[in-house]
Amino acid sequence: RPVGVDLPSHGRLLISDLKPFITAETRVLVLTHLFGTVYDAGSLIREAKELGIFVIEDCAQAFLGASAKPKVGDRWKKGFCGHDEANAVLLSFGLMKTMTALGGAVCLVRDQVLRNAAQEMQATYPTRPTSQFLKVTLKALLIKMVGNPFLWGIFAALVSAFGCDFDEVI
């Protein structure tokens, strides 16, 4: 069962010590980098791995984000794709993500045996039909159009030109 950990403070978004939150049942730690922020979680990840905990980093919102404290020669200066210490890194590409591709995801799994097992399992999944992709594409286009102020203004003008109440139409 998942156990959430509250943030230590508004200024610090990572806890400094895992041990108070770990039980004999703890198997996985999921770290999420939020709102394009890259947290320096290397020591936390190393602590979890020393305790035998599998570490997953969710980098969907920080993919290609800048390091919080860039240094000369910083390996993240061209973008963040997870800490080397993490067992797995997740990057998803939904419509509202930093990098969108109308959906989908990438999972970087460092362990070759686990990666091969995941690939074998994935190979058994059915291929999505073209109609599903078309539906997602049309939905994305509609969202993009509705979110465009210029197109929204044209729509509002047309509604008014036909003598309708804009608030009632929407």
C-alpha positions as CSV (number, residue, x, y, z in Angstrom):
1,R,0.0,0.0,0.0
2,P,1.4,3.4,-0.9
3,V,2.5,5.7,1.9
4,G,2.8,9.4,1.1
5,V,5.4,11.6,2.8
6,D,4.5,15.2,3.6
7,L,7.0,17.9,2.5
8,P,9.3,19.1,5.3
9,S,8.6,22.7,4.5
10,H,7.4,25.0,1.7
11,G,11.1,25.8,1.0
12,R,12.4,22.3,1.0
13,L,10.6,19.7,-1.1
14,L,12.7,16.7,-0.2
15,I,13.1,14.9,3.1
16,S,16.7,14.6,4.3
17,D,16.4,11.2,5.9
18,L,14.4,8.2,4.8
19,K,14.7,5.9,7.8
20,P,11.7,7.4,9.8
21,F,9.4,6.5,6.9
22,I,10.7,3.0,6.1
23,T,9.1,-0.2,7.4
24,A,9.8,-3.9,6.9
25,E,7.2,-3.8,4.1
26,T,8.8,-1.0,2.1
27,R,9.9,-2.1,-1.4
28,V,9.8,0.9,-3.7
29,L,10.5,4.6,-3.4
30,V,9.0,6.9,-6.0
31,L,10.5,10.4,-6.3
32,T,8.6,12.9,-8.4
33,H,10.2,16.1,-9.7
34,L,7.4,18.6,-9.9
35,F,6.8,21.7,-12.0
36,G,10.0,21.5,-14.0
37,T,12.2,21.5,-10.8
38,V,15.1,19.1,-10.6
39,Y,15.7,18.0,-7.0
40,D,19.2,17.0,-6.0
41,A,18.1,13.6,-4.7
42,G,21.3,11.6,-5.2
43,S,22.0,11.1,-1.5
44,L,18.3,10.1,-0.9
45,I,18.4,7.6,-3.7
46,R,21.7,6.1,-2.5
47,E,20.3,5.8,1.1
48,A,17.2,4.0,-0.3
49,K,19.4,1.6,-2.3
50,E,21.5,0.9,0.7
51,L,18.3,-0.1,2.5
52,G,17.4,-2.5,-0.4
53,I,14.7,-0.3,-1.8
54,F,14.0,-0.1,-5.5
55,V,14.0,3.6,-6.6
56,I,11.8,5.0,-9.4
57,E,12.2,8.6,-10.5
58,D,9.2,10.3,-12.2
59,C,10.8,12.9,-14.4
60,A,7.8,13.7,-16.6
61,Q,7.5,17.3,-15.4
62,A,11.3,17.9,-15.2
63,F,12.3,16.2,-18.5
64,L,15.0,18.5,-20.0
65,G,14.6,20.9,-17.1
66,A,17.6,22.7,-15.8
67,S,19.5,21.7,-12.7
68,A,18.4,23.6,-9.6
69,K,21.9,24.8,-8.9
70,P,23.9,24.5,-12.2
71,K,27.6,24.3,-11.8
72,V,30.5,24.6,-14.2
73,G,30.6,21.3,-16.1
74,D,27.2,20.3,-14.8
75,R,26.0,17.2,-16.6
76,W,22.4,18.5,-16.6
77,K,23.1,21.7,-18.4
78,K,21.5,20.4,-21.5
79,G,18.6,18.8,-19.6
80,F,17.7,16.4,-16.9
81,C,16.8,12.8,-17.6
82,G,17.0,11.3,-14.1
83,H,19.7,10.5,-11.6
84,D,22.2,7.8,-12.5
85,E,21.6,6.2,-9.1
86,A,17.9,5.5,-9.7
87,N,16.8,2.0,-10.7
88,A,14.2,3.3,-13.1
89,V,13.3,6.6,-14.6
90,L,9.8,7.4,-16.0
91,L,9.1,10.0,-18.6
92,S,5.5,10.4,-19.9
93,F,4.3,12.5,-22.8
94,G,0.6,13.4,-22.2
95,L,-0.9,16.6,-23.6
96,M,-0.1,18.7,-20.5
97,K,3.4,17.4,-20.1
98,T,6.7,19.4,-20.7
99,M,7.4,17.3,-23.8
100,T,4.2,16.1,-25.5
101,A,3.7,13.4,-28.1
102,L,0.0,13.0,-27.7
103,G,0.6,10.4,-25.0
104,G,2.9,7.5,-24.3
105,A,5.9,7.1,-22.1
106,V,9.5,6.0,-21.8
107,C,10.9,4.0,-19.0
108,L,14.6,3.8,-18.5
109,V,15.4,0.6,-16.6
110,R,19.1,0.3,-15.6
111,D,19.1,-3.5,-14.8
112,Q,19.4,-5.5,-18.0
113,V,17.5,-8.6,-16.7
114,L,14.6,-6.5,-15.5
115,R,14.6,-4.5,-18.7
116,N,14.5,-7.7,-20.8
117,A,11.6,-9.0,-18.8
118,A,9.7,-5.8,-19.2
119,Q,10.3,-5.8,-23.0
120,E,9.1,-9.4,-23.3
121,M,5.9,-8.5,-21.4
122,Q,5.4,-5.4,-23.6
123,A,5.8,-7.5,-26.7
124,T,2.6,-9.4,-25.7
125,Y,0.5,-6.2,-25.6
126,P,-1.9,-5.6,-28.6
127,T,-1.0,-2.8,-31.0
128,R,-3.3,0.2,-30.7
129,P,-5.6,0.7,-33.7
130,T,-5.2,3.7,-36.0
131,S,-8.7,4.9,-35.0
132,Q,-7.6,5.3,-31.4
133,F,-4.6,7.5,-32.5
134,L,-7.0,9.6,-34.7
135,K,-9.3,10.1,-31.8
136,V,-6.4,11.3,-29.5
137,T,-5.1,13.6,-32.3
138,L,-8.6,15.2,-32.8
139,K,-9.0,15.7,-29.1
140,A,-5.5,17.4,-28.9
141,L,-6.4,19.6,-31.8
142,L,-9.7,20.6,-30.1
143,I,-7.9,21.4,-26.8
144,K,-5.3,23.5,-28.7
145,M,-8.0,25.4,-30.6
146,V,-10.1,26.0,-27.4
147,G,-7.0,27.2,-25.6
148,N,-6.0,29.7,-28.3
149,P,-7.2,33.2,-27.4
150,F,-7.4,34.3,-31.1
151,L,-9.7,31.4,-32.1
152,W,-11.7,31.7,-28.9
153,G,-12.3,35.4,-29.8
154,I,-13.5,34.5,-33.3
155,F,-15.9,32.0,-31.8
156,A,-17.2,34.6,-29.3
157,A,-17.7,37.1,-32.2
158,L,-19.6,34.5,-34.3
159,V,-21.9,33.7,-31.4
160,S,-22.6,37.4,-30.9
161,A,-23.1,37.9,-34.7
162,F,-25.8,35.3,-34.6
163,G,-27.5,37.1,-31.8
164,C,-26.9,34.4,-29.2
165,D,-25.9,34.9,-25.6
166,F,-22.2,33.8,-25.3
167,D,-22.6,32.6,-21.7
168,E,-25.6,30.4,-22.6
169,V,-23.8,28.9,-25.6
170,I,-20.7,27.8,-23.6
